[in-house]
Amino acid sequence: MNPRSPYSSPEEQAQYYKKQRDAREYQRRREQAKRKVLLIMIVLAALLVLLVVKGCGAIINALHDEPATETGISALFQSPEIQVGDLTFKRGYVATETDMTAQLDDTHIISSNAILINPADNTIVAEKSPYKIVSPASMTKVLTILVAAEQIENLDDTFTITREITDYSFKHDCSVVGFEVGETVPVRDLFYGTILPSGADAALGLAIYTAGSEENFAALMNQKLEELGLSDSAHFTNCVGLYDANHYCTAYDMAMIMKAALENDFCREVLNTRVYTTAITPEHPEGITISNWFMRRIEDKETLGTVMGAKTGFVKESGNCAVSYYISDSSTPYIAVTINAFSGWKCIYDHVALYNYYAP
């Protein structure tokens, strides 16, 4: 039984979960009804404006325009994107609280900082000190692959691992894929190696391939943070997630970074991969099989949907942390970020709790 549950038996816990889900479903339906009423009012107001400004004849013409045109009522309500089945999102990178935003405590969420957002409508579903400045640890690598993916055109190009890269990884006691000095690998494998085993050798390889040096790559990362509107509270100095006083962000920032990464088709594919085998090389004639620890361990936990991508991290200053992407059984998308759990498993259970309690 979940050690955080205040109930003494599985039956009581199940009843509690059901009541919580029923309450959330009721609130969700109320919110949907409110949104429908608001949409109808907006449509009526827009029609009134068109009547006054363009006259009845303009409205008739607009209604008969082909859907692809930029005129008429359809253009007036054209969305800068959303969708959800097979993603798309966008509509900016500012998530806001609502009257329904839950304030989390230690009852269900052990992590010191947490946030759950709906990236489709940019609402904050639940939060716990989400704006505190923290070290993002290896969650940093979500931005690493996003920046690299936006710069690199040929994923089948190759990169040769250098002594500088392996020494860096050894010096800082980093997780690695296991590439050897002089090994030439496809750039594509560097992406998977950066996320699945959190390989510093792959991440640094991506940085050097993309920008010539880690320093230059960090400049690109900060440029991306500014583009996303996060530069007031986020600043990165390395592509790996090593602790540095000037390497920081908030749980909220990391949720927005994850949203942007998910909107990139290749990044989304990498983040959602459980197991991957790198290309055959003379140094590794069978390739290297790597896996996403978080994804493989959360998939057998009972949730009401499916986790579709994740990245973990750990530095002693931030404890165990993770960012994950989830689609509920009702096809609603969610991004969860938790920071400073006291073990990797507690981190996973916090994500399970966020999804089960607050993501119907």
TAHU-V994181 format. One record per run of one state. SS is the DSSP state (h for helix, s for strand, l for the rest). FROM is the first residue (numbers start at 1). TO is the last residue. Records with the same first field share a line. If there is no record, write none. Layout:
SS = FROM-TO, FROM-TO
This chain:
l = 1-9, 65-72, 77-95, 104-112, 119-122, 129-133, 135-136, 152-157, 161-162, 172-183, 196-199, 212-213, 228-234, 236-247, 250-250, 263-264, 272-274, 278-288, 292-292, 299-304, 316-318, 329-332, 342-343, 359-360
h = 10-64, 73-76, 137-151, 163-171, 187-195, 200-211, 214-227, 251-262, 265-271, 293-298, 344-358
s = 96-103, 113-118, 123-128, 134-134, 158-160, 184-186, 235-235, 248-249, 275-277, 289-291, 305-315, 319-328, 333-341
